[in-house]
Amino acid sequence: MRTAVPWIGLAAIAAMFLLPWLDARGVFDGPRTIRRRPRREVCADCASPWTPGHQCAGWLEAAVREPVVPLQPVEPPTPPRLRAQLTRTDQPDQPALLPQRRRS
């Protein structure tokens, strides 16, 4: 009786040992070039490359459209003082609260 050889299983076992060996040799790494893009700094108004002392014509129009912010905080107006009169319902001729003497 003859049985078939499991070639797929044997290939999987061989790949289990062969692939890490090839990876350690750098076969799967690809080219060794590193590409970096430098950071671009551009003017927010005219989108031209930024240089120290940059002056463009777009800043004036942008500054005119912005609202003016006061430098000092604005205090809210004081609310009007409320007045009330308390009376006793059982004795209307007497004041509701007795006047208190101030301590000196």
FIBA-954263 format. One record per residue (C-alpha): chain; x, y, z. Coordinates in steps of 0.05 Angstrom, whole numbers, plus 32768, in hexadecimal, padded with zeros to 4 digits. Example, Ala and Ser with C-alpha at 12.3 -4.5 7.8 and 13.67 -1.06 7.14 Angstrom:
! FIBA-954263
{tipa A {80F6 7FA6 809C}}
{tipa A {8111 7FEB 808F}}
! end
This chain:
! FIBA-954263
{tipa A {8000 8000 8000}}
{tipa A {801C 8041 7FEA}}
{tipa A {800A 8084 800C}}
{tipa A {8011 80C9 7FEE}}
{tipa A {8047 80F7 800A}}
{tipa A {8029 8136 8029}}
{tipa A {8052 8167 8001}}
{tipa A {802B 81A3 8019}}
{tipa A {803A 8192 8062}}
{tipa A {8084 8188 8052}}
{tipa A {8086 81CA 802D}}
{tipa A {8066 81ED 8069}}
{tipa A {8099 81D0 8099}}
{tipa A {80D2 81E5 806B}}
{tipa A {80B5 822B 8065}}
{tipa A {80B0 8230 80B0}}
{tipa A {80FB 822B 80B5}}
{tipa A {810F 824A 8073}}
{tipa A {80E7 828B 8076}}
{tipa A {8105 82A5 80B8}}
{tipa A {814B 8295 809D}}
{tipa A {813D 82BD 805D}}
{tipa A {811F 82F6 8085}}
{tipa A {815E 82FA 80B0}}
{tipa A {8188 8300 8071}}
{tipa A {815F 833D 805A}}
{tipa A {813E 831D 801E}}
{tipa A {80F9 833B 802E}}
{tipa A {8111 8380 8044}}
{tipa A {8111 83A2 8000}}
{tipa A {813B 83DE 7FEE}}
{tipa A {8161 8400 8026}}
{tipa A {814E 8447 8014}}
{tipa A {812A 8473 8045}}
{tipa A {8102 84AC 8029}}
{tipa A {80EF 84E6 8055}}
{tipa A {80C8 8524 8044}}
{tipa A {80DE 8563 8068}}
{tipa A {80AA 858A 808E}}
{tipa A {808D 85C2 8064}}
{tipa A {8080 8605 8085}}
{tipa A {8055 8632 805B}}
{tipa A {8032 8675 8066}}
{tipa A {7FEA 866C 807D}}
{tipa A {7FD2 86A6 8052}}
{tipa A {7FF6 869E 800F}}
{tipa A {8010 8656 8014}}
{tipa A {8056 866A 7FFE}}
{tipa A {8093 864B 801F}}
{tipa A {80A1 8669 8063}}
{tipa A {80E0 8692 806D}}
{tipa A {80F4 86BD 80A9}}
{tipa A {80D8 8703 809F}}
{tipa A {80A3 86EB 806D}}
{tipa A {8073 8721 8057}}
{tipa A {803A 8713 8028}}
{tipa A {8000 873B 800E}}
{tipa A {7FCD 870A 802A}}
{tipa A {7FD5 871C 8074}}
{tipa A {7FB4 8760 806E}}
{tipa A {7F73 8746 8050}}
{tipa A {7F71 870E 8084}}
{tipa A {7F7D 873F 80BD}}
{tipa A {7F45 876E 80A6}}
{tipa A {7F12 8735 80A7}}
{tipa A {7F23 871F 80EE}}
{tipa A {7EFB 873D 8128}}
{tipa A {7F1C 876D 8157}}
{tipa A {7F25 8750 819C}}
{tipa A {7F29 8781 81D7}}
{tipa A {7F69 877C 8200}}
{tipa A {7F47 8785 8243}}
{tipa A {7F0E 8759 825B}}
{tipa A {7ECB 877B 8257}}
{tipa A {7EA7 877C 829A}}
{tipa A {7E5D 8769 8298}}
{tipa A {7E2D 87A0 82AD}}
{tipa A {7E17 879D 82F5}}
{tipa A {7DCF 8785 82FE}}
{tipa A {7D9E 87B7 831A}}
{tipa A {7D93 87B5 8365}}
{tipa A {7D53 8795 837B}}
{tipa A {7D27 87B5 83B0}}
{tipa A {7CF2 8793 83D9}}
{tipa A {7CC6 87A8 8413}}
{tipa A {7CB4 8776 8449}}
{tipa A {7C75 877F 8472}}
{tipa A {7C53 8757 84A7}}
{tipa A {7C0F 873D 8494}}
{tipa A {7BF5 873A 84DB}}
{tipa A {7C11 877F 84F0}}
{tipa A {7C18 87AC 84B3}}
{tipa A {7C2D 87EA 84DA}}
{tipa A {7C6D 87C9 84F5}}
{tipa A {7CAA 87BD 84C9}}
{tipa A {7CBA 8775 84B7}}
{tipa A {7D02 8778 84CE}}
{tipa A {7D1B 87A0 8508}}
{tipa A {7D54 87CF 84F7}}
{tipa A {7D97 87B5 850F}}
{tipa A {7DC9 87E0 8531}}
{tipa A {7E0D 87E4 8510}}
{tipa A {7E49 87D1 8539}}
{tipa A {7E7F 8805 853B}}
! end
